[in-house]
Structure formats: structure tokens, C-alpha cells
Amino acid sequence: MKRVSDRMATISDRMATISDRMATISDRIVGLVISASWCNQAIARNITQTIFTDSQLGRALHRESGVWSLFASMTSE
């Protein structure tokens, strides 16, 4: 009976270890998704700022196109 109890405890410990590893992997995936989302927003914001502040073409597009100004307002904070 002691042997069965020891094996059950070992199995339980292994399952807990697997569960912890899965939680760690899940946390890392969530972190990567959040990082990717933040990077995409930062890149879009940087591109928008570059287009609208640094180039004559950007200023002309901003004046002429409501779509560009809408895009700028959606990507800027």
C-alpha cells in the first residue's frame, strides 16, 4: 500500500510540474503577443510621425486626404 501511495504522490508531483511549465509557457506567449502588439503600435506611430512631420509629401497628403489624418489620429495617443 505504501508503494502505491508513493507512486501516486510521484505522479501528482509530475502533474504539478507539467502544469507549472504549461503556465510558464502560456505566460511567455501572452508576453510575446503583448510585445508584438506594442511594437506594431510603436512602429505605426513612428511611421505616422515621420510622414506627417518630416516630409513635404506627408504634409501635402495630410492637407489633401481625410483618410491620412484619420489614420494619424488612430495611431497617435
mmCIF file of the N, C-alpha and C atoms, coordinates in Angstrom:
data_MODEL
# 
_entry.id   MODEL 
# 
loop_
_atom_site.group_PDB 
_atom_site.id 
_atom_site.type_symbol 
_atom_site.label_atom_id 
_atom_site.label_alt_id 
_atom_site.label_comp_id 
_atom_site.label_asym_id 
_atom_site.label_entity_id 
_atom_site.label_seq_id 
_atom_site.pdbx_PDB_ins_code 
_atom_site.Cartn_x 
_atom_site.Cartn_y 
_atom_site.Cartn_z 
_atom_site.occupancy 
_atom_site.B_iso_or_equiv 
_atom_site.pdbx_formal_charge 
_atom_site.auth_seq_id 
_atom_site.auth_comp_id 
_atom_site.auth_asym_id 
_atom_site.auth_atom_id 
_atom_site.pdbx_PDB_model_num 
ATOM 1   N N  . MET A 1 1  ? 0.825  -1.197 0.000   1.00 0.00 ? 1  MET A N  1 
ATOM 2   C CA . MET A 1 1  ? 0.000  0.000  0.000   1.00 0.00 ? 1  MET A CA 1 
ATOM 3   C C  . MET A 1 1  ? 0.872  1.266  0.000   1.00 0.00 ? 1  MET A C  1 
ATOM 4   N N  . LYS A 1 2  ? 1.963  1.195  0.741   1.00 0.00 ? 2  LYS A N  1 
ATOM 5   C CA . LYS A 1 2  ? 2.878  2.342  0.783   1.00 0.00 ? 2  LYS A CA 1 
ATOM 6   C C  . LYS A 1 2  ? 3.458  2.621  -0.598  1.00 0.00 ? 2  LYS A C  1 
ATOM 7   N N  . ARG A 1 3  ? 3.768  1.580  -1.334  1.00 0.00 ? 3  ARG A N  1 
ATOM 8   C CA . ARG A 1 3  ? 4.338  1.724  -2.674  1.00 0.00 ? 3  ARG A CA 1 
ATOM 9   C C  . ARG A 1 3  ? 3.347  2.437  -3.606  1.00 0.00 ? 3  ARG A C  1 
ATOM 10  N N  . VAL A 1 4  ? 2.074  2.049  -3.537  1.00 0.00 ? 4  VAL A N  1 
ATOM 11  C CA . VAL A 1 4  ? 1.048  2.688  -4.367  1.00 0.00 ? 4  VAL A CA 1 
ATOM 12  C C  . VAL A 1 4  ? 0.908  4.163  -3.987  1.00 0.00 ? 4  VAL A C  1 
ATOM 13  N N  . SER A 1 5  ? 0.924  4.431  -2.711  1.00 0.00 ? 5  SER A N  1 
ATOM 14  C CA . SER A 1 5  ? 0.816  5.812  -2.238  1.00 0.00 ? 5  SER A CA 1 
ATOM 15  C C  . SER A 1 5  ? 2.008  6.648  -2.724  1.00 0.00 ? 5  SER A C  1 
ATOM 16  N N  . ASP A 1 6  ? 3.200  6.076  -2.667  1.00 0.00 ? 6  ASP A N  1 
ATOM 17  C CA . ASP A 1 6  ? 4.395  6.786  -3.147  1.00 0.00 ? 6  ASP A CA 1 
ATOM 18  C C  . ASP A 1 6  ? 4.308  7.063  -4.646  1.00 0.00 ? 6  ASP A C  1 
ATOM 19  N N  . ARG A 1 7  ? 3.851  6.078  -5.390  1.00 0.00 ? 7  ARG A N  1 
ATOM 20  C CA . ARG A 1 7  ? 3.717  6.274  -6.845  1.00 0.00 ? 7  ARG A CA 1 
ATOM 21  C C  . ARG A 1 7  ? 2.678  7.347  -7.160  1.00 0.00 ? 7  ARG A C  1 
ATOM 22  N N  . MET A 1 8  ? 1.580  7.327  -6.427  1.00 0.00 ? 8  MET A N  1 
ATOM 23  C CA . MET A 1 8  ? 0.544  8.345  -6.655  1.00 0.00 ? 8  MET A CA 1 
ATOM 24  C C  . MET A 1 8  ? 1.098  9.735  -6.333  1.00 0.00 ? 8  MET A C  1 
ATOM 25  N N  . ALA A 1 9  ? 1.887  9.843  -5.280  1.00 0.00 ? 9  ALA A N  1 
ATOM 26  C CA . ALA A 1 9  ? 2.490  11.124 -4.921  1.00 0.00 ? 9  ALA A CA 1 
ATOM 27  C C  . ALA A 1 9  ? 3.467  11.573 -6.007  1.00 0.00 ? 9  ALA A C  1 
ATOM 28  N N  . THR A 1 10 ? 4.235  10.633 -6.542  1.00 0.00 ? 10 THR A N  1 
ATOM 29  C CA . THR A 1 10 ? 5.176  10.955 -7.619  1.00 0.00 ? 10 THR A CA 1 
ATOM 30  C C  . THR A 1 10 ? 4.434  11.441 -8.854  1.00 0.00 ? 10 THR A C  1 
ATOM 31  N N  . ILE A 1 11 ? 3.366  10.751 -9.208  1.00 0.00 ? 11 ILE A N  1 
ATOM 32  C CA . ILE A 1 11 ? 2.557  11.152 -10.366 1.00 0.00 ? 11 ILE A CA 1 
ATOM 33  C C  . ILE A 1 11 ? 1.952  12.532 -10.135 1.00 0.00 ? 11 ILE A C  1 
ATOM 34  N N  . SER A 1 12 ? 1.460  12.764 -8.933  1.00 0.00 ? 12 SER A N  1 
ATOM 35  C CA . SER A 1 12 ? 0.877  14.064 -8.604  1.00 0.00 ? 12 SER A CA 1 
ATOM 36  C C  . SER A 1 12 ? 1.924  15.178 -8.717  1.00 0.00 ? 12 SER A C  1 
ATOM 37  N N  . ASP A 1 13 ? 3.136  14.906 -8.224  1.00 0.00 ? 13 ASP A N  1 
ATOM 38  C CA . ASP A 1 13 ? 4.220  15.895 -8.331  1.00 0.00 ? 13 ASP A CA 1 
ATOM 39  C C  . ASP A 1 13 ? 4.563  16.179 -9.788  1.00 0.00 ? 13 ASP A C  1 
ATOM 40  N N  . ARG A 1 14 ? 4.626  15.133 -10.589 1.00 0.00 ? 14 ARG A N  1 
ATOM 41  C CA . ARG A 1 14 ? 4.938  15.314 -12.008 1.00 0.00 ? 14 ARG A CA 1 
ATOM 42  C C  . ARG A 1 14 ? 3.845  16.113 -12.711 1.00 0.00 ? 14 ARG A C  1 
ATOM 43  N N  . MET A 1 15 ? 2.603  15.841 -12.372 1.00 0.00 ? 15 MET A N  1 
ATOM 44  C CA . MET A 1 15 ? 1.497  16.590 -12.981 1.00 0.00 ? 15 MET A CA 1 
ATOM 45  C C  . MET A 1 15 ? 1.561  18.063 -12.577 1.00 0.00 ? 15 MET A C  1 
ATOM 46  N N  . ALA A 1 16 ? 1.920  18.327 -11.322 1.00 0.00 ? 16 ALA A N  1 
ATOM 47  C CA . ALA A 1 16 ? 2.060  19.714 -10.872 1.00 0.00 ? 16 ALA A CA 1 
ATOM 48  C C  . ALA A 1 16 ? 3.198  20.408 -11.622 1.00 0.00 ? 16 ALA A C  1 
ATOM 49  N N  . THR A 1 17 ? 4.296  19.682 -11.840 1.00 0.00 ? 17 THR A N  1 
ATOM 50  C CA . THR A 1 17 ? 5.419  20.245 -12.589 1.00 0.00 ? 17 THR A CA 1 
ATOM 51  C C  . THR A 1 17 ? 5.008  20.568 -14.018 1.00 0.00 ? 17 THR A C  1 
ATOM 52  N N  . ILE A 1 18 ? 4.287  19.657 -14.649 1.00 0.00 ? 18 ILE A N  1 
ATOM 53  C CA . ILE A 1 18 ? 3.810  19.877 -16.019 1.00 0.00 ? 18 ILE A CA 1 
ATOM 54  C C  . ILE A 1 18 ? 2.867  21.074 -16.056 1.00 0.00 ? 18 ILE A C  1 
ATOM 55  N N  . SER A 1 19 ? 1.982  21.165 -15.080 1.00 0.00 ? 19 SER A N  1 
ATOM 56  C CA . SER A 1 19 ? 1.049  22.291 -15.014 1.00 0.00 ? 19 SER A CA 1 
ATOM 57  C C  . SER A 1 19 ? 1.801  23.614 -14.865 1.00 0.00 ? 19 SER A C  1 
ATOM 58  N N  . ASP A 1 20 ? 2.827  23.633 -14.009 1.00 0.00 ? 20 ASP A N  1 
ATOM 59  C CA . ASP A 1 20 ? 3.636  24.846 -13.836 1.00 0.00 ? 20 ASP A CA 1 
ATOM 60  C C  . ASP A 1 20 ? 4.340  25.225 -15.133 1.00 0.00 ? 20 ASP A C  1 
ATOM 61  N N  . ARG A 1 21 ? 4.879  24.235 -15.827 1.00 0.00 ? 21 ARG A N  1 
ATOM 62  C CA . ARG A 1 21 ? 5.565  24.510 -17.093 1.00 0.00 ? 21 ARG A CA 1 
ATOM 63  C C  . ARG A 1 21 ? 4.590  25.047 -18.133 1.00 0.00 ? 21 ARG A C  1 
ATOM 64  N N  . MET A 1 22 ? 3.392  24.482 -18.178 1.00 0.00 ? 22 MET A N  1 
ATOM 65  C CA . MET A 1 22 ? 2.387  24.965 -19.130 1.00 0.00 ? 22 MET A CA 1 
ATOM 66  C C  . MET A 1 22 ? 1.996  26.407 -18.809 1.00 0.00 ? 22 MET A C  1 
ATOM 67  N N  . ALA A 1 23 ? 1.871  26.723 -17.527 1.00 0.00 ? 23 ALA A N  1 
ATOM 68  C CA . ALA A 1 23 ? 1.541  28.098 -17.130 1.00 0.00 ? 23 ALA A CA 1 
ATOM 69  C C  . ALA A 1 23 ? 2.662  29.053 -17.534 1.00 0.00 ? 23 ALA A C  1 
ATOM 70  N N  . THR A 1 24 ? 3.911  28.619 -17.365 1.00 0.00 ? 24 THR A N  1 
ATOM 71  C CA . THR A 1 24 ? 5.050  29.451 -17.763 1.00 0.00 ? 24 THR A CA 1 
ATOM 72  C C  . THR A 1 24 ? 5.042  29.694 -19.262 1.00 0.00 ? 24 THR A C  1 
ATOM 73  N N  . ILE A 1 25 ? 4.796  28.647 -20.032 1.00 0.00 ? 25 ILE A N  1 
ATOM 74  C CA . ILE A 1 25 ? 4.731  28.777 -21.490 1.00 0.00 ? 25 ILE A CA 1 
ATOM 75  C C  . ILE A 1 25 ? 3.596  29.716 -21.884 1.00 0.00 ? 25 ILE A C  1 
ATOM 76  N N  . SER A 1 26 ? 2.446  29.556 -21.243 1.00 0.00 ? 26 SER A N  1 
ATOM 77  C CA . SER A 1 26 ? 1.298  30.418 -21.525 1.00 0.00 ? 26 SER A CA 1 
ATOM 78  C C  . SER A 1 26 ? 1.629  31.879 -21.221 1.00 0.00 ? 26 SER A C  1 
ATOM 79  N N  . ASP A 1 27 ? 2.284  32.129 -20.085 1.00 0.00 ? 27 ASP A N  1 
ATOM 80  C CA . ASP A 1 27 ? 2.680  33.497 -19.728 1.00 0.00 ? 27 ASP A CA 1 
ATOM 81  C C  . ASP A 1 27 ? 3.637  34.079 -20.761 1.00 0.00 ? 27 ASP A C  1 
ATOM 82  N N  . ARG A 1 28 ? 4.560  33.253 -21.231 1.00 0.00 ? 28 ARG A N  1 
ATOM 83  C CA . ARG A 1 28 ? 5.520  33.736 -22.235 1.00 0.00 ? 28 ARG A CA 1 
ATOM 84  C C  . ARG A 1 28 ? 4.816  34.066 -23.546 1.00 0.00 ? 28 ARG A C  1 
ATOM 85  N N  . ILE A 1 29 ? 3.856  33.236 -23.935 1.00 0.00 ? 29 ILE A N  1 
ATOM 86  C CA . ILE A 1 29 ? 3.112  33.501 -25.173 1.00 0.00 ? 29 ILE A CA 1 
ATOM 87  C C  . ILE A 1 29 ? 2.341  34.806 -25.052 1.00 0.00 ? 29 ILE A C  1 
ATOM 88  N N  . VAL A 1 30 ? 1.669  35.000 -23.924 1.00 0.00 ? 30 VAL A N  1 
ATOM 89  C CA . VAL A 1 30 ? 0.927  36.246 -23.704 1.00 0.00 ? 30 VAL A CA 1 
ATOM 90  C C  . VAL A 1 30 ? 1.881  37.435 -23.745 1.00 0.00 ? 30 VAL A C  1 
ATOM 91  N N  . GLY A 1 31 ? 3.041  37.291 -23.122 1.00 0.00 ? 31 GLY A N  1 
ATOM 92  C CA . GLY A 1 31 ? 4.034  38.362 -23.146 1.00 0.00 ? 31 GLY A CA 1 
ATOM 93  C C  . GLY A 1 31 ? 4.497  38.685 -24.552 1.00 0.00 ? 31 GLY A C  1 
ATOM 94  N N  . LEU A 1 32 ? 4.704  37.655 -25.366 1.00 0.00 ? 32 LEU A N  1 
ATOM 95  C CA . LEU A 1 32 ? 5.122  37.876 -26.753 1.00 0.00 ? 32 LEU A CA 1 
ATOM 96  C C  . LEU A 1 32 ? 4.042  38.583 -27.552 1.00 0.00 ? 32 LEU A C  1 
ATOM 97  N N  . VAL A 1 33 ? 2.792  38.171 -27.333 1.00 0.00 ? 33 VAL A N  1 
ATOM 98  C CA . VAL A 1 33 ? 1.682  38.806 -28.055 1.00 0.00 ? 33 VAL A CA 1 
ATOM 99  C C  . VAL A 1 33 ? 1.568  40.274 -27.668 1.00 0.00 ? 33 VAL A C  1 
ATOM 100 N N  . ILE A 1 34 ? 1.672  40.554 -26.378 1.00 0.00 ? 34 ILE A N  1 
ATOM 101 C CA . ILE A 1 34 ? 1.602  41.945 -25.920 1.00 0.00 ? 34 ILE A CA 1 
ATOM 102 C C  . ILE A 1 34 ? 2.771  42.750 -26.483 1.00 0.00 ? 34 ILE A C  1 
ATOM 103 N N  . SER A 1 35 ? 3.968  42.159 -26.468 1.00 0.00 ? 35 SER A N  1 
ATOM 104 C CA . SER A 1 35 ? 5.138  42.854 -27.014 1.00 0.00 ? 35 SER A CA 1 
ATOM 105 C C  . SER A 1 35 ? 4.976  43.130 -28.500 1.00 0.00 ? 35 SER A C  1 
ATOM 106 N N  . ALA A 1 36 ? 4.475  42.141 -29.230 1.00 0.00 ? 36 ALA A N  1 
ATOM 107 C CA . ALA A 1 36 ? 4.281  42.323 -30.672 1.00 0.00 ? 36 ALA A CA 1 
ATOM 108 C C  . ALA A 1 36 ? 3.260  43.422 -30.938 1.00 0.00 ? 36 ALA A C  1 
ATOM 109 N N  . SER A 1 37 ? 2.188  43.434 -30.164 1.00 0.00 ? 37 SER A N  1 
ATOM 110 C CA . SER A 1 37 ? 1.161  44.464 -30.327 1.00 0.00 ? 37 SER A CA 1 
ATOM 111 C C  . SER A 1 37 ? 1.739  45.842 -30.034 1.00 0.00 ? 37 SER A C  1 
ATOM 112 N N  . TRP A 1 38 ? 2.504  45.951 -28.950 1.00 0.00 ? 38 TRP A N  1 
ATOM 113 C CA . TRP A 1 38 ? 3.110  47.228 -28.593 1.00 0.00 ? 38 TRP A CA 1 
ATOM 114 C C  . TRP A 1 38 ? 4.082  47.676 -29.676 1.00 0.00 ? 38 TRP A C  1 
ATOM 115 N N  . CYS A 1 39 ? 4.890  46.741 -30.205 1.00 0.00 ? 39 CYS A N  1 
ATOM 116 C CA . CYS A 1 39 ? 5.841  47.083 -31.272 1.00 0.00 ? 39 CYS A CA 1 
ATOM 117 C C  . CYS A 1 39 ? 5.105  47.569 -32.512 1.00 0.00 ? 39 CYS A C  1 
ATOM 118 N N  . ASN A 1 40 ? 4.026  46.878 -32.883 1.00 0.00 ? 40 ASN A N  1 
ATOM 119 C CA . ASN A 1 40 ? 3.259  47.300 -34.059 1.00 0.00 ? 40 ASN A CA 1 
ATOM 120 C C  . ASN A 1 40 ? 2.708  48.705 -33.875 1.00 0.00 ? 40 ASN A C  1 
ATOM 121 N N  . GLN A 1 41 ? 2.189  48.997 -32.695 1.00 0.00 ? 41 GLN A N  1 
ATOM 122 C CA . GLN A 1 41 ? 1.662  50.337 -32.434 1.00 0.00 ? 41 GLN A CA 1 
ATOM 123 C C  . GLN A 1 41 ? 2.776  51.373 -32.480 1.00 0.00 ? 41 GLN A C  1 
ATOM 124 N N  . ALA A 1 42 ? 3.922  51.030 -31.896 1.00 0.00 ? 42 ALA A N  1 
ATOM 125 C CA . ALA A 1 42 ? 5.044  51.966 -31.891 1.00 0.00 ? 42 ALA A CA 1 
ATOM 126 C C  . ALA A 1 42 ? 5.552  52.214 -33.302 1.00 0.00 ? 42 ALA A C  1 
ATOM 127 N N  . ILE A 1 43 ? 5.633  51.165 -34.102 1.00 0.00 ? 43 ILE A N  1 
ATOM 128 C CA . ILE A 1 43 ? 6.086  51.308 -35.488 1.00 0.00 ? 43 ILE A CA 1 
ATOM 129 C C  . ILE A 1 43 ? 5.105  52.171 -36.275 1.00 0.00 ? 43 ILE A C  1 
ATOM 130 N N  . ALA A 1 44 ? 3.812  51.892 -36.131 1.00 0.00 ? 44 ALA A N  1 
ATOM 131 C CA . ALA A 1 44 ? 2.800  52.680 -36.847 1.00 0.00 ? 44 ALA A CA 1 
ATOM 132 C C  . ALA A 1 44 ? 2.860  54.143 -36.421 1.00 0.00 ? 44 ALA A C  1 
ATOM 133 N N  . ARG A 1 45 ? 3.030  54.370 -35.126 1.00 0.00 ? 45 ARG A N  1 
ATOM 134 C CA . ARG A 1 45 ? 3.109  55.738 -34.615 1.00 0.00 ? 45 ARG A CA 1 
ATOM 135 C C  . ARG A 1 45 ? 4.352  56.438 -35.172 1.00 0.00 ? 45 ARG A C  1 
ATOM 136 N N  . ASN A 1 46 ? 5.465  55.723 -35.202 1.00 0.00 ? 46 ASN A N  1 
ATOM 137 C CA . ASN A 1 46 ? 6.711  56.298 -35.705 1.00 0.00 ? 46 ASN A CA 1 
ATOM 138 C C  . ASN A 1 46 ? 6.604  56.630 -37.187 1.00 0.00 ? 46 ASN A C  1 
ATOM 139 N N  . ILE A 1 47 ? 6.028  55.714 -37.963 1.00 0.00 ? 47 ILE A N  1 
ATOM 140 C CA . ILE A 1 47 ? 5.845  55.958 -39.396 1.00 0.00 ? 47 ILE A CA 1 
ATOM 141 C C  . ILE A 1 47 ? 4.940  57.164 -39.607 1.00 0.00 ? 47 ILE A C  1 
ATOM 142 N N  . THR A 1 48 ? 3.854  57.210 -38.850 1.00 0.00 ? 48 THR A N  1 
ATOM 143 C CA . THR A 1 48 ? 2.908  58.319 -38.986 1.00 0.00 ? 48 THR A CA 1 
ATOM 144 C C  . THR A 1 48 ? 3.577  59.644 -38.653 1.00 0.00 ? 48 THR A C  1 
ATOM 145 N N  . GLN A 1 49 ? 4.324  59.674 -37.548 1.00 0.00 ? 49 GLN A N  1 
ATOM 146 C CA . GLN A 1 49 ? 5.003  60.911 -37.169 1.00 0.00 ? 49 GLN A CA 1 
ATOM 147 C C  . GLN A 1 49 ? 6.019  61.318 -38.225 1.00 0.00 ? 49 GLN A C  1 
ATOM 148 N N  . THR A 1 50 ? 6.727  60.347 -38.769 1.00 0.00 ? 50 THR A N  1 
ATOM 149 C CA . THR A 1 50 ? 7.712  60.648 -39.812 1.00 0.00 ? 50 THR A CA 1 
ATOM 150 C C  . THR A 1 50 ? 7.031  61.212 -41.044 1.00 0.00 ? 50 THR A C  1 
ATOM 151 N N  . ILE A 1 51 ? 5.948  60.580 -41.468 1.00 0.00 ? 51 ILE A N  1 
ATOM 152 C CA . ILE A 1 51 ? 5.238  61.044 -42.665 1.00 0.00 ? 51 ILE A CA 1 
ATOM 153 C C  . ILE A 1 51 ? 4.714  62.455 -42.464 1.00 0.00 ? 51 ILE A C  1 
ATOM 154 N N  . PHE A 1 52 ? 4.099  62.718 -41.310 1.00 0.00 ? 52 PHE A N  1 
ATOM 155 C CA . PHE A 1 52 ? 3.399  63.984 -41.140 1.00 0.00 ? 52 PHE A CA 1 
ATOM 156 C C  . PHE A 1 52 ? 4.275  65.123 -40.651 1.00 0.00 ? 52 PHE A C  1 
ATOM 157 N N  . THR A 1 53 ? 5.438  64.830 -40.092 1.00 0.00 ? 53 THR A N  1 
ATOM 158 C CA . THR A 1 53 ? 6.255  65.926 -39.575 1.00 0.00 ? 53 THR A CA 1 
ATOM 159 C C  . THR A 1 53 ? 7.512  66.176 -40.385 1.00 0.00 ? 53 THR A C  1 
ATOM 160 N N  . ASP A 1 54 ? 8.028  65.165 -41.080 1.00 0.00 ? 54 ASP A N  1 
ATOM 161 C CA . ASP A 1 54 ? 9.344  65.302 -41.689 1.00 0.00 ? 54 ASP A CA 1 
ATOM 162 C C  . ASP A 1 54 ? 9.341  65.467 -43.200 1.00 0.00 ? 54 ASP A C  1 
ATOM 163 N N  . SER A 1 55 ? 8.237  65.223 -43.856 1.00 0.00 ? 55 SER A N  1 
ATOM 164 C CA . SER A 1 55 ? 8.307  65.255 -45.317 1.00 0.00 ? 55 SER A CA 1 
ATOM 165 C C  . SER A 1 55 ? 7.253  66.181 -45.906 1.00 0.00 ? 55 SER A C  1 
ATOM 166 N N  . GLN A 1 56 ? 7.612  66.795 -46.997 1.00 0.00 ? 56 GLN A N  1 
ATOM 167 C CA . GLN A 1 56 ? 6.656  67.656 -47.695 1.00 0.00 ? 56 GLN A CA 1 
ATOM 168 C C  . GLN A 1 56 ? 5.506  66.831 -48.252 1.00 0.00 ? 56 GLN A C  1 
ATOM 169 N N  . LEU A 1 57 ? 5.807  65.626 -48.714 1.00 0.00 ? 57 LEU A N  1 
ATOM 170 C CA . LEU A 1 57 ? 4.753  64.743 -49.219 1.00 0.00 ? 57 LEU A CA 1 
ATOM 171 C C  . LEU A 1 57 ? 3.751  64.440 -48.113 1.00 0.00 ? 57 LEU A C  1 
ATOM 172 N N  . GLY A 1 58 ? 4.261  64.153 -46.933 1.00 0.00 ? 58 GLY A N  1 
ATOM 173 C CA . GLY A 1 58 ? 3.382  63.865 -45.809 1.00 0.00 ? 58 GLY A CA 1 
ATOM 174 C C  . GLY A 1 58 ? 2.481  65.036 -45.475 1.00 0.00 ? 58 GLY A C  1 
ATOM 175 N N  . ARG A 1 59 ? 3.042  66.238 -45.480 1.00 0.00 ? 59 ARG A N  1 
ATOM 176 C CA . ARG A 1 59 ? 2.228  67.428 -45.194 1.00 0.00 ? 59 ARG A CA 1 
ATOM 177 C C  . ARG A 1 59 ? 1.174  67.642 -46.277 1.00 0.00 ? 59 ARG A C  1 
ATOM 178 N N  . ALA A 1 60 ? 1.545  67.389 -47.524 1.00 0.00 ? 60 ALA A N  1 
ATOM 179 C CA . ALA A 1 60 ? 0.575  67.528 -48.615 1.00 0.00 ? 60 ALA A CA 1 
ATOM 180 C C  . ALA A 1 60 ? -0.527 66.484 -48.484 1.00 0.00 ? 60 ALA A C  1 
ATOM 181 N N  . LEU A 1 61 ? -0.143 65.251 -48.177 1.00 0.00 ? 61 LEU A N  1 
ATOM 182 C CA . LEU A 1 61 ? -1.151 64.202 -48.001 1.00 0.00 ? 61 LEU A CA 1 
ATOM 183 C C  . LEU A 1 61 ? -2.067 64.535 -46.833 1.00 0.00 ? 61 LEU A C  1 
ATOM 184 N N  . HIS A 1 62 ? -1.481 65.058 -45.767 1.00 0.00 ? 62 HIS A N  1 
ATOM 185 C CA . HIS A 1 62 ? -2.273 65.405 -44.595 1.00 0.00 ? 62 HIS A CA 1 
ATOM 186 C C  . HIS A 1 62 ? -3.301 66.476 -44.943 1.00 0.00 ? 62 HIS A C  1 
ATOM 187 N N  . ARG A 1 63 ? -2.909 67.448 -45.726 1.00 0.00 ? 63 ARG A N  1 
ATOM 188 C CA . ARG A 1 63 ? -3.843 68.507 -46.128 1.00 0.00 ? 63 ARG A CA 1 
ATOM 189 C C  . ARG A 1 63 ? -4.921 67.975 -47.055 1.00 0.00 ? 63 ARG A C  1 
ATOM 190 N N  . GLU A 1 64 ? -4.539 67.087 -47.973 1.00 0.00 ? 64 GLU A N  1 
ATOM 191 C CA . GLU A 1 64 ? -5.442 66.680 -49.043 1.00 0.00 ? 64 GLU A CA 1 
ATOM 192 C C  . GLU A 1 64 ? -6.317 65.481 -48.709 1.00 0.00 ? 64 GLU A C  1 
ATOM 193 N N  . SER A 1 65 ? -5.927 64.684 -47.750 1.00 0.00 ? 65 SER A N  1 
ATOM 194 C CA . SER A 1 65 ? -6.632 63.422 -47.565 1.00 0.00 ? 65 SER A CA 1 
ATOM 195 C C  . SER A 1 65 ? -7.118 63.246 -46.133 1.00 0.00 ? 65 SER A C  1 
ATOM 196 N N  . GLY A 1 66 ? -8.427 63.107 -46.000 1.00 0.00 ? 66 GLY A N  1 
ATOM 197 C CA . GLY A 1 66 ? -9.002 62.822 -44.689 1.00 0.00 ? 66 GLY A CA 1 
ATOM 198 C C  . GLY A 1 66 ? -8.635 61.444 -44.183 1.00 0.00 ? 66 GLY A C  1 
ATOM 199 N N  . VAL A 1 67 ? -8.375 60.523 -45.104 1.00 0.00 ? 67 VAL A N  1 
ATOM 200 C CA . VAL A 1 67 ? -8.006 59.161 -44.699 1.00 0.00 ? 67 VAL A CA 1 
ATOM 201 C C  . VAL A 1 67 ? -6.673 59.177 -43.971 1.00 0.00 ? 67 VAL A C  1 
ATOM 202 N N  . TRP A 1 68 ? -5.715 59.955 -44.478 1.00 0.00 ? 68 TRP A N  1 
ATOM 203 C CA . TRP A 1 68 ? -4.417 60.020 -43.823 1.00 0.00 ? 68 TRP A CA 1 
ATOM 204 C C  . TRP A 1 68 ? -4.535 60.643 -42.442 1.00 0.00 ? 68 TRP A C  1 
ATOM 205 N N  . SER A 1 69 ? -5.337 61.686 -42.312 1.00 0.00 ? 69 SER A N  1 
ATOM 206 C CA . SER A 1 69 ? -5.472 62.299 -40.993 1.00 0.00 ? 69 SER A CA 1 
ATOM 207 C C  . SER A 1 69 ? -6.230 61.378 -40.040 1.00 0.00 ? 69 SER A C  1 
ATOM 208 N N  . LEU A 1 70 ? -7.177 60.598 -40.567 1.00 0.00 ? 70 LEU A N  1 
ATOM 209 C CA . LEU A 1 70 ? -7.863 59.612 -39.737 1.00 0.00 ? 70 LEU A CA 1 
ATOM 210 C C  . LEU A 1 70 ? -6.873 58.557 -39.268 1.00 0.00 ? 70 LEU A C  1 
ATOM 211 N N  . PHE A 1 71 ? -6.026 58.077 -40.187 1.00 0.00 ? 71 PHE A N  1 
ATOM 212 C CA . PHE A 1 71 ? -5.001 57.097 -39.819 1.00 0.00 ? 71 PHE A CA 1 
ATOM 213 C C  . PHE A 1 71 ? -4.073 57.664 -38.746 1.00 0.00 ? 71 PHE A C  1 
ATOM 214 N N  . ALA A 1 72 ? -3.697 58.910 -38.892 1.00 0.00 ? 72 ALA A N  1 
ATOM 215 C CA . ALA A 1 72 ? -2.812 59.541 -37.911 1.00 0.00 ? 72 ALA A CA 1 
ATOM 216 C C  . ALA A 1 72 ? -3.479 59.622 -36.547 1.00 0.00 ? 72 ALA A C  1 
ATOM 217 N N  . SER A 1 73 ? -4.758 59.966 -36.523 1.00 0.00 ? 73 SER A N  1 
ATOM 218 C CA . SER A 1 73 ? -5.444 60.083 -35.235 1.00 0.00 ? 73 SER A CA 1 
ATOM 219 C C  . SER A 1 73 ? -5.644 58.722 -34.583 1.00 0.00 ? 73 SER A C  1 
ATOM 220 N N  . MET A 1 74 ? -5.783 57.674 -35.385 1.00 0.00 ? 74 MET A N  1 
ATOM 221 C CA . MET A 1 74 ? -5.964 56.333 -34.811 1.00 0.00 ? 74 MET A CA 1 
ATOM 222 C C  . MET A 1 74 ? -4.656 55.784 -34.265 1.00 0.00 ? 74 MET A C  1 
ATOM 223 N N  . THR A 1 75 ? -3.527 56.155 -34.835 1.00 0.00 ? 75 THR A N  1 
ATOM 224 C CA . THR A 1 75 ? -2.256 55.584 -34.401 1.00 0.00 ? 75 THR A CA 1 
ATOM 225 C C  . THR A 1 75 ? -1.543 56.435 -33.376 1.00 0.00 ? 75 THR A C  1 
ATOM 226 N N  . SER A 1 76 ? -1.946 57.676 -33.181 1.00 0.00 ? 76 SER A N  1 
ATOM 227 C CA . SER A 1 76 ? -1.291 58.506 -32.173 1.00 0.00 ? 76 SER A CA 1 
ATOM 228 C C  . SER A 1 76 ? -2.083 58.442 -30.879 1.00 0.00 ? 76 SER A C  1 
ATOM 229 N N  . GLU A 1 77 ? -1.364 58.616 -29.797 1.00 0.00 ? 77 GLU A N  1 
ATOM 230 C CA . GLU A 1 77 ? -2.008 58.516 -28.488 1.00 0.00 ? 77 GLU A CA 1 
ATOM 231 C C  . GLU A 1 77 ? -2.615 59.847 -28.099 1.00 0.00 ? 77 GLU A C  1 
# 
